Amino acid sequence: MKNVSKIGRRTMSTMAFLTIIISVAVCTMAGYQYYTNRMESYRSEAYGYAGTLANMISGDRVEKYAETHIKDTYYDAVQRYMDSALKECGMLYYYVFIPHENDLMYIWDADNELDRAYLGEYEKYVEGDKEAAFEAMSPNPPKELRITKDDKYGTVVSAFSPVFNKRGEAVAIAACDFELSDMLTDMLKYILTLIGGIVLISFGAGVMLTKLLSSELVQPILDLNTAASNMINNLDSDSDFELNIHTGDELEDLAQSFRKMHTDLKTYIGQLADVTAEKERIGTELVLARRIQADLLPSVFPPFPERSDFDIFASMKPAKEVGGDFYDFYLIDDYHLGFCIADVSGKGIPAALFMMMSRIMLRNYTMSGKNPAEVLEIVNRQLCSNNREEMFVTVWLGIMDMKTGKVIASNAGHEYPVIKAPDGDFKVLKDKHGFVLGGIDGMQYTNYELQMEPGSKIFLYTDGVTETTNVNNELFGMDRMINALNSVNKAAPLDIINKVNWSITNYAGAAPQFDDITMLCIEYNGYDPDHGKIDELTLEATIENINRVTGFINKRLEEINCPPKAIMQIDVAIDELFGNIAHYAYDPQIGPATVRIGVDEDPMAAVITFIDHGKPYDPLAKEDPDTSLSAEERKIGGLGIFLVKQTMDQVEYEYKDGQNILKIKKNM
């Protein structure tokens, strides 16, 4: 088998498999036919012998023998006939019996002396014989063979024929039995002979077919395989491609195709290098375009950490390298926030360019002080001019007044916003839609108002959210989005958008993303007039003014409910830091010093800043004293600054624009 080709081995394996299938099929049919014919032969013979015996016996005599158990010359004549027939015809048993309820009584039994039943002898029925015997004595007895299997008699086929008296009554049964073991043995020999013939024929056919395949198919294929390997090595050279196959069939056509492919490949490889370089250049530019687009959108959160009157978060996941969706938000002034979400028609680079142009115009005109409807009208007019690609963009634009919580908004064909009241669930607001921007010049848009209370939220999205599909092409839909929002309706905007993103990803599964997915969520917390307020005191840097500075700072600390322990630690720090300014900043003259106090909220902390225009002096640069030494052993000085560093949560110094600036922070 070592020199046989793979195709040859597969051919032999296929022939072996087919041989098994054919053998099973042929042997099944042949065995069935053999068994059917032999059983029909048994039926004919058994009923022939049983019927002959039943016809020749007098039923009246049978009744007499059953009563008297006395034999006579008639009895002996019948016995001799039965013994002779048994030996000549190959029967297993040949007998006459009378069936009773629980057993049968023999009248005649042709058998050898060792296993013969005698007149009047009783015997238990073999399973099923009782029913068959009484059925044979019925008016219309069937002529079907009985097959029984018994430990004593083995596998036997039997035929029962009734014996009638002069009155026409069935009084006994003439029975004939044949043993099946010989038939089964003959059938097995017959089947094995068939299998042997099939195997020999199949093996011979397989060997011939293998040789034919080897010469007519395998060798040309091997030549093609060798030529294919050599072809790769010769692509960079100018040598000709040699392949001599002359079979006059499809293999010769394939060899001709190989020669043509070699020529074409040499041409294509040269072109492929140019295409690959161009593709790499385009890929690099797409990566750069995606980065530029991402940098255009606000991506640092929280974007206004000093503001506590609102919280905002947004995300954009493009379907391709770059997307057509965008969001934006910006402070128009200290008390007004502009925010929008938009979806450009189309995908890829064209949509990204249209998106960047739309975003710039929307922001610029909103920052100029115009209301949302006015902004949409101006941007629509400019987008419609020279819009040869007939692209458009849907926009939802709003401006929030931080003092009152009132939002003025306008919708240019975008998805409905979803609004949450402070103690309610997210609900869809079916606002009035204007036409998309860039669609028809001269369109007018309408403003409407939303009143936000502290704790209210607005959720904006593009159709990529609701139209996300799973592997069954079923939409994510509005209901699933609302359910996801309400499952975390008390959470911050960041957690809300993360929850919706997770729900979309989990629903889509392995299905590809076909559209950009963009979301924006804003929560209004209420206007805080004191938020970010910084109190400032400027006075001469003298020791006498330390008490004025301490009183000024303590008043602000008490307003924000600073714990007494923290106030005491801050007072110690003020004494040390303002005292350093008084002693060293302007020595020997006296100059001004400014003290500022502000409040951070997360975590709640007091931030105090000391500013002077004196000589550059960094008190934090001095080495900390070794507190493990005794007071007599330690160097003089430095202990006050050390205590400030130990008691404050943050201490920073810088010299900037001719000023010493030292800032301390104490968490509350």
Protein Blocks (a to p, Z undefined) as FASTA:
>chain_A
ZZpcfklmmmmmmmmmmmmmmmmmmmmmmmmmmmmmmmmmmmmmmmmmmmmmmmmpcfkl
mmmmmmnopacfklmmmmmmmmmmmmmnopabdcdddddfkbccdfbdcddfklcccehi
acdddehklmmmmmmmpmbdcfddcddddfklopadddddddddfkopafbdcdddddfk
lmmmmmmmmmmmmmmmmmmmmmmmmmmmmmmmmmmmmmmmmmmmmmmmmmmmmmmpmbdc
dddddehpaklmmmmmmmmmmmmmmmmmmmmmmmmmmmmmmmmmmmmmmmmmmmmpccbd
cfblmbckbccddddddfblbdcbdcddddfblmbccddddddedehjllmmmmmmmmmm
mmmmmmnopafklmmmmmmmmmmgoplnopacddddddddfknopacdddehiacddddd
fklccddddddddddehiaghiacddddddddehiacddddfklmmpccfkopafbjmlm
mmmmmmmmmbcfklmmmmmmmmmmmmnmmaccfbdcdddddddebjafkgoiacdddddd
dfklmmmmmmmmmmmmmmnopafklmmmmmmmmmmmmmmmmmmmmocbdcdddddddddf
bdcddddddddfbdcddfklpccddfkbcfklpcgehjlmmmmmmmpmbdcdddeehiac
ddddddZZ
